[in-house]
Amino acid sequence: MIATGGLMDGRDIRASLAAGASAAALGTAFLVSTESGAPRAHKQAILSTVKDSTVITRAFSGRPARGLPNAFIQKLMSHEDAILPYPLQNALTRAMRAAAARQANPEFLSLWAGQGVARARSMPAAELVNCLVAEMAAIMPSK
Ligand SMILES: Cc1cc2nc3c(=O)[nH]c(=O)nc-3n(C[C@H](O)[C@H](O)[C@H](O)COP(=O)(O)O)c2cc1C
């Protein structure tokens, strides 16, 4: 079983393994890494988030997904019935998302993020991996 969702540091990984998982997968933690191709506005939105304010929305793709709230999600809240099923809604919002990324406008971009978003740390991916390993080792020597 692979644990996932809201895992951001070595302590989280240790806790998942202690609870019986055989591995842990981290998404948001690496989204803000130097190598990540996420739009600058997406990275900035994550790094300026101080508490878990994520919401689940169908607004961008037509399928439920977790991300930071913004103007587009807000606007579609009162028009849930008008949201098309995936992949139609995804295709419909593609040009808008691309334009928002070009303009570094977080309000019309899909700001996907997990529940540990407030604890995201920006650094090169290799450095983050070393950091996670060191944090795990600090809690308990590996078996
Ligand atoms: C940018 C981004 C896109 C994602 N897209 C999908 C997706 O299309 N389908 C899916 O099942 N999960 C998707 N996920 C969720 C990840 O597969 C993973 O379960 C999650 O990111 C782990 O939680 P964490 O981000 O809190 O570490 C996505 C996550 C991110 C950050």
The ligand as an SDF file (V2000), in Angstrom:
LIG
                    3D

 31 33  0  0  0  0  0  0  0  0999 V2000
   -0.3930   19.1660  -10.2130 C   0  0  0  0  0  0  0  0  0  0  0  0
   -1.0690   17.9140   -9.7370 C   0  0  0  0  0  0  0  0  0  0  0  0
   -1.8600   17.2160  -10.6270 C   0  0  0  0  0  0  0  0  0  0  0  0
   -2.4930   16.0560  -10.2180 C   0  0  0  0  0  0  0  0  0  0  0  0
   -3.2840   15.3760  -11.1090 N   0  0  0  0  0  0  0  0  0  0  0  0
   -3.9100   14.2540  -10.7140 C   0  0  0  0  0  0  0  0  0  0  0  0
   -4.7480   13.5400  -11.6180 C   0  0  0  0  0  0  0  0  0  0  0  0
   -4.9240   13.9210  -12.7820 O   0  0  0  0  0  0  0  0  0  0  0  0
   -5.3670   12.4210  -11.1670 N   0  0  0  0  0  0  0  0  0  0  0  0
   -5.1930   11.9540   -9.8750 C   0  0  0  0  0  0  0  0  0  0  0  0
   -5.7690   10.9200   -9.5160 O   0  0  0  0  0  0  0  0  0  0  0  0
   -4.4140   12.6240   -9.0070 N   0  0  0  0  0  0  0  0  0  0  0  0
   -3.7820   13.7450   -9.3960 C   0  0  0  0  0  0  0  0  0  0  0  0
   -2.9890   14.4260   -8.4890 N   0  0  0  0  0  0  0  0  0  0  0  0
   -2.8450   13.8930   -7.1170 C   0  0  0  0  0  0  0  0  0  0  0  0
   -1.5140   13.1180   -6.9810 C   0  0  0  0  0  0  0  0  0  0  0  0
   -1.5670   11.9640   -7.7850 O   0  0  0  0  0  0  0  0  0  0  0  0
   -1.2210   12.6830   -5.5390 C   0  0  0  0  0  0  0  0  0  0  0  0
   -2.1590   11.7430   -5.0980 O   0  0  0  0  0  0  0  0  0  0  0  0
   -1.2480   13.8230   -4.5930 C   0  0  0  0  0  0  0  0  0  0  0  0
   -0.6280   14.9260   -5.1660 O   0  0  0  0  0  0  0  0  0  0  0  0
   -0.5160   13.4370   -3.3140 C   0  0  0  0  0  0  0  0  0  0  0  0
   -0.8510   14.3290   -2.2920 O   0  0  0  0  0  0  0  0  0  0  0  0
    0.0540   15.6030   -1.9390 P   0  0  0  0  0  0  0  0  0  0  0  0
    0.0210   16.4720   -3.1470 O   0  0  0  0  0  0  0  0  0  0  0  0
   -0.6320   16.1770   -0.7440 O   0  0  0  0  0  0  0  0  0  0  0  0
    1.4440   15.0810   -1.6660 O   0  0  0  0  0  0  0  0  0  0  0  0
   -2.3390   15.5740   -8.8830 C   0  0  0  0  0  0  0  0  0  0  0  0
   -1.5540   16.3060   -7.9990 C   0  0  0  0  0  0  0  0  0  0  0  0
   -0.9190   17.4600   -8.3920 C   0  0  0  0  0  0  0  0  0  0  0  0
   -0.0780   18.2200   -7.3650 C   0  0  0  0  0  0  0  0  0  0  0  0
  1  2  1  0
  2  3  1  0
  2 30  2  0
  3  4  2  0
  4  5  1  0
  4 28  1  0
  5  6  2  0
  6  7  1  0
  6 13  1  0
  7  8  2  0
  7  9  1  0
  9 10  1  0
 10 11  2  0
 10 12  1  0
 12 13  2  0
 13 14  1  0
 14 15  1  0
 14 28  1  0
 15 16  1  0
 16 17  1  0
 16 18  1  0
 18 19  1  0
 18 20  1  0
 20 21  1  0
 20 22  1  0
 22 23  1  0
 23 24  1  0
 24 25  2  0
 24 26  1  0
 24 27  1  0
 28 29  2  0
 29 30  1  0
 30 31  1  0
M  END
$$$$
